[in-house]
Every structure is written in structure tokens, then in C-alpha cells.
Amino acid sequence: MTRVVAALIENGDRFLICQRPVNKARGLLWEFAGGKIETGETPQQALLRECREELGIEVTVCEQFAEVIHAYPDLTVQLTVFRARMKQGEPQRLEHEEIRWITAEEIDAFDFCPADDEILNHIKEEKAMKEVYEFLKKCGTYYLATCDNGQARVRPFGTIDLYEGKLTIQTGKSKDVARQMFADPKVELCAFDGEQWLRVAAEAAELPEIAAQEHMLEAYPDLKAMYTPGDGNTCVFALQNATATFASFTAAPRTVKF
């Protein structure tokens, strides 16, 4: 198995992609900057070297974004992708046919190496989660529906957070809403910002990590009067397997998933 490292270099809502040389395997397909990890290198060291060689830039290697294993006809790669920030220089086309900055919405217009498919799906999902998060954060209050022994229950809710790639909400474990989500994880929420509305159908899964509770309460410091991380009552749920629909009277509905 060949160990490969790649950089997700972001600039605002865009990220950098590179087109492979025509004379190499998978020529003219698009990929992320990076390459093989040489003997004696850490993945981070390899990524620093590859960014210098391929793009002529210095980067800061940040957290790991994703890792996949993919079998090509000629080799199997273990691909580890890290977020990276440019700290010196501007990207140059030193080894690739072309380099471009694109948004998540433009991904489908490019033919990527198959090993990158899962990475690209993560990018799309992350973009969808961020969009839903920002909409709900702007609204301040949204309405959460749960099922209670066959009866729908709806109440106003106000907590929404992004924690380690998950969209999360918070409540007290002693409350009926928590009991209902533990019993039946299927939930829906809706909100209206004055121009368009959002409906999200998802499954709620508890995140038991104390760090998730700490992150939520830092986002909502007023709740610290009622909740404390690790108190046995503070409960954070991740919304997963979600379908979010944005709609208005002036445009066709638009759906994203994460």
C-alpha cells in the first residue's frame, strides 16, 4: 500500500485543486496538492515538502480532515488529507497542467481522481452543515419536533453548534425532549428568517464527550447558569443522516444532505 498525503488549502469559501500532468497515471484528472510520503517522513513533513515542490508555497499543516483507502488497477493508496493554510507565497503551476480555486458547488464540474470522491463528499457535507448552522444561528429560535409514543411534540429551541464536523443541539437529559430523542431519534426542525424557511429531517445521536458539552456552553454562555459540562444532565445531540430543504415563495426548493 502506498501512503499518500494531500492538502485541503482553503481561501474563504474556495479550495485549491490541481490537474494531473497528461503523461502521468490518471492524467488530466483533478486532485489535491500532495504526494507520496517518503521514507523517514511524517505525513506533515511530506505535505510541507510537496506544497513547496508542486506549488512553490509554504503552508501551515492543520488538523486531519479525512483518510481513505482506494484501490486503483496499478496500486492501492492510503490517502490522508490535512487542512492547510498558506503562510508564504502564491500557488504556482510547477508540476500540474493547471491549478484552480473552486467552491463546493463547483465540484461536480470537474473530473477528479476516484480516490478523492469520499473527500469531496465530506467537503460538500461540511458546506451543507455550515449553511444550515448559519441559517439557524441567524434565526436565533427554531422549532424542533420529536415523536412521543406516536404523538408529535414541537417546541421552540435555540442552541445550535458545529463541533468536530457535526451539527449539534443541546438540552437537559432530565427534559422530555431528551427522553423522546433517546426513545426515537427521528426529529425535524424548521425555521424562517423572514425571506425563506428551512426544514431539516434528521436523526439525533447523543455525543457523550465532555468536550462537546464544553464547546456548546462556550457558544451559549448564558446556559452556564443552568448547565455544567459533566454534570450528568447536560446533553448534546448530533444531527446526522440529515436532509435540509431551503424554500421560499420566489424560488424552487433546494435540498442539501449531510
C-alpha positions as CSV (number, residue, x, y, z in Angstrom):
1,M,0.0,0.0,0.0
2,T,1.3,3.5,-0.9
3,R,0.9,6.2,1.7
4,V,-0.1,9.5,0.2
5,V,-0.8,12.8,1.8
6,A,-2.8,15.8,0.4
7,A,-3.6,19.3,1.4
8,L,-7.1,20.9,1.6
9,I,-5.9,24.5,1.1
10,E,-8.8,27.0,1.7
11,N,-9.3,30.6,0.8
12,G,-12.6,31.9,2.1
13,D,-15.3,29.6,0.6
14,R,-12.9,28.2,-2.1
15,F,-10.3,25.5,-2.0
16,L,-7.4,24.7,-4.3
17,I,-7.4,21.8,-6.8
18,C,-4.7,20.7,-9.3
19,Q,-4.9,18.9,-12.6
20,R,-2.5,16.0,-13.0
21,P,0.1,16.1,-15.8
22,V,-1.1,14.4,-19.1
23,N,1.8,12.0,-19.1
24,K,1.2,10.5,-15.6
25,A,-1.3,7.9,-14.4
26,R,-4.8,9.3,-14.2
27,G,-3.5,12.2,-16.4
28,L,-5.7,15.3,-16.6
29,L,-7.8,14.2,-13.7
30,W,-8.1,16.7,-10.8
31,E,-6.7,16.2,-7.3
32,F,-5.5,17.9,-4.2
33,A,-1.9,19.1,-3.9
34,G,0.3,16.4,-2.3
35,G,2.1,13.1,-3.0
36,K,3.8,10.1,-1.6
37,I,5.2,10.0,1.9
38,E,8.9,9.3,1.6
39,T,10.9,7.0,4.0
40,G,11.6,8.8,7.2
41,E,9.0,11.5,6.7
42,T,5.9,12.2,8.8
43,P,2.7,12.9,6.9
44,Q,3.1,16.6,7.9
45,Q,6.7,16.8,6.7
46,A,5.7,15.2,3.4
47,L,2.9,17.7,2.9
48,L,5.2,20.7,3.6
49,R,7.7,19.3,1.0
50,E,5.0,18.5,-1.6
51,C,3.5,22.0,-1.3
52,R,6.9,23.6,-1.9
53,E,7.7,21.3,-4.9
54,E,4.3,21.4,-6.6
55,L,3.0,24.9,-5.7
56,G,6.1,26.9,-4.5
57,I,4.4,27.9,-1.3
58,E,4.9,27.4,2.4
59,V,1.9,26.2,4.4
60,T,0.9,25.5,8.0
61,V,-0.4,22.0,8.3
62,C,-3.5,21.9,10.5
63,E,-5.9,19.1,11.6
64,Q,-6.5,15.9,9.7
65,F,-9.6,16.3,7.5
66,A,-10.2,12.8,6.3
67,E,-8.5,9.5,5.4
68,V,-9.4,6.9,2.7
69,I,-8.0,3.8,1.2
70,H,-8.6,3.3,-2.5
71,A,-7.5,0.5,-4.9
72,Y,-6.5,1.6,-8.4
73,P,-5.6,-1.1,-11.0
74,D,-1.9,-0.2,-10.6
75,L,-1.7,0.5,-6.9
76,T,-3.6,0.9,-3.6
77,V,-3.3,4.2,-1.8
78,Q,-3.9,5.2,1.7
79,L,-4.8,8.9,1.3
80,T,-4.6,11.2,4.3
81,V,-5.9,14.8,3.8
82,F,-5.0,17.6,6.1
83,R,-6.3,21.1,6.2
84,A,-3.5,23.6,5.4
85,R,-3.2,27.4,5.5
86,M,-0.9,29.3,3.2
87,K,1.6,31.3,5.1
88,Q,4.1,32.4,2.3
89,G,3.9,32.7,-1.4
90,E,1.2,32.3,-4.0
91,P,0.4,29.0,-5.6
92,Q,2.2,28.4,-8.9
93,R,1.7,25.7,-11.6
94,L,5.1,24.0,-11.2
95,E,4.1,20.4,-11.8
96,H,0.4,20.3,-12.8
97,E,-1.3,21.1,-16.0
98,E,-3.5,23.6,-14.2
99,I,-4.5,24.8,-10.7
100,R,-7.8,26.4,-9.7
101,W,-9.7,27.7,-6.7
102,I,-13.2,26.3,-6.7
103,T,-16.2,26.2,-4.3
104,A,-18.1,23.2,-3.1
105,E,-20.9,24.0,-5.6
106,E,-18.4,23.6,-8.5
107,I,-17.1,20.2,-7.5
108,D,-19.3,18.3,-10.0
109,A,-17.9,20.3,-12.9
110,F,-14.5,18.6,-12.6
111,D,-13.3,15.0,-13.1
112,F,-11.4,14.0,-10.0
113,C,-9.2,11.0,-9.2
114,P,-11.5,8.3,-7.8
115,A,-9.6,8.2,-4.5
116,D,-10.8,11.8,-3.9
117,D,-14.6,11.0,-4.2
118,E,-15.1,10.4,-0.5
119,I,-13.0,13.5,0.4
120,L,-15.2,15.6,-1.9
121,N,-18.4,14.3,-0.4
122,H,-17.0,15.4,3.0
123,I,-16.4,18.9,1.7
124,K,-20.0,19.0,0.3
125,E,-21.4,17.8,3.6
126,E,-19.4,20.2,5.6
127,K,-20.6,23.1,3.4
128,A,-24.2,21.9,3.8
129,M,-23.8,21.8,7.6
130,K,-22.3,25.2,7.8
131,E,-25.1,26.7,5.7
132,V,-27.7,25.1,7.9
133,Y,-25.8,26.2,11.0
134,E,-25.5,29.8,9.8
135,F,-29.3,30.0,8.9
136,L,-30.4,28.7,12.3
137,K,-27.9,30.9,14.1
138,K,-29.2,33.9,12.3
139,C,-32.8,33.0,13.2
140,G,-32.0,32.5,16.8
141,T,-35.1,30.5,17.5
142,Y,-36.2,27.4,15.5
143,Y,-38.8,24.7,16.2
144,L,-37.9,21.1,17.0
145,A,-40.3,18.3,16.5
146,T,-40.0,14.9,18.2
147,C,-42.2,11.8,18.5
148,D,-43.6,10.8,21.8
149,N,-45.3,7.4,21.6
150,G,-46.8,8.2,18.3
151,Q,-47.7,11.8,19.2
152,A,-45.8,14.7,17.6
153,R,-44.3,17.2,20.1
154,V,-43.0,20.6,18.9
155,R,-41.2,23.3,20.9
156,P,-39.0,26.3,20.4
157,F,-35.3,25.6,20.5
158,G,-32.3,27.9,20.5
159,T,-29.0,26.0,20.6
160,I,-27.0,25.1,17.5
161,D,-23.3,24.4,17.2
162,L,-20.7,23.0,15.0
163,Y,-18.4,20.5,16.8
164,E,-15.8,18.4,15.1
165,G,-17.6,18.2,11.8
166,K,-21.0,17.6,13.4
167,L,-24.1,19.9,13.7
168,T,-25.2,19.7,17.3
169,I,-28.1,20.8,19.6
170,Q,-28.2,20.8,23.4
171,T,-30.8,20.2,26.1
172,G,-31.1,18.7,29.6
173,K,-31.2,15.0,30.0
174,S,-34.0,15.3,32.5
175,K,-36.3,17.0,30.0
176,D,-39.0,15.3,28.0
177,V,-37.4,16.3,24.7
178,A,-34.2,14.4,25.6
179,R,-36.2,11.3,26.7
180,Q,-38.1,11.4,23.4
181,M,-34.9,11.6,21.3
182,F,-33.4,8.7,23.1
183,A,-36.5,6.7,22.5
184,D,-37.0,7.7,18.9
185,P,-34.0,9.5,17.3
186,K,-36.0,10.8,14.3
187,V,-36.5,14.6,14.5
188,E,-37.5,17.5,12.3
189,L,-36.8,21.2,12.8
190,C,-37.9,24.3,10.9
191,A,-37.1,28.0,10.9
192,F,-38.0,31.1,9.0
193,D,-35.6,34.1,8.5
194,G,-38.2,36.5,7.1
195,E,-37.5,35.6,3.4
196,Q,-37.0,31.8,3.3
197,W,-37.7,28.9,5.5
198,L,-35.6,25.8,6.3
199,R,-36.8,22.3,7.2
200,V,-34.4,19.6,8.4
201,A,-35.2,16.0,8.8
202,A,-32.5,14.1,10.8
203,E,-31.6,11.5,13.4
204,A,-30.4,12.7,16.8
205,A,-27.5,10.9,18.3
206,E,-26.0,11.8,21.7
207,L,-22.4,12.9,21.8
208,P,-21.2,11.9,25.3
209,E,-17.9,13.7,25.1
210,I,-17.4,16.4,27.8
211,A,-15.6,18.4,25.1
212,A,-18.8,18.6,23.1
213,Q,-20.7,20.0,26.1
214,E,-17.9,22.5,26.8
215,H,-17.9,23.7,23.2
216,M,-21.7,24.2,23.3
217,L,-21.7,26.1,26.5
218,E,-18.9,28.3,25.3
219,A,-21.1,29.2,22.4
220,Y,-24.0,29.9,24.7
221,P,-22.5,31.2,28.0
222,D,-25.9,32.2,29.4
223,L,-26.7,28.5,29.7
224,K,-23.8,28.1,32.2
225,A,-26.2,29.2,35.0
226,M,-28.2,26.0,34.4
227,Y,-25.7,23.5,32.9
228,T,-22.1,22.4,33.6
229,P,-20.1,20.1,31.5
230,G,-20.1,16.6,33.1
231,D,-23.0,17.4,35.4
232,G,-24.9,14.3,34.2
233,N,-27.7,16.5,32.9
234,T,-26.1,18.5,30.1
235,C,-26.8,16.6,26.9
236,V,-25.5,17.3,23.4
237,F,-27.1,15.6,20.3
238,A,-25.6,15.5,16.8
239,L,-28.0,15.8,13.9
240,Q,-27.0,13.1,11.4
241,N,-28.3,11.5,8.2
242,A,-29.9,14.8,7.6
243,T,-31.8,16.3,4.7
244,A,-32.2,20.0,4.7
245,T,-34.6,21.9,2.4
246,F,-34.4,25.7,1.8
247,A,-37.6,27.1,0.3
248,S,-39.3,30.4,-0.4
249,F,-42.2,31.8,-2.4
250,T,-39.8,33.2,-5.1
251,A,-37.5,30.2,-5.8
252,A,-37.6,26.5,-6.2
253,P,-36.8,24.4,-3.1
254,R,-33.2,23.5,-2.7
255,T,-32.1,20.4,-0.8
256,V,-28.7,19.5,0.8
257,K,-27.7,16.5,2.8
258,F,-25.2,15.7,5.5
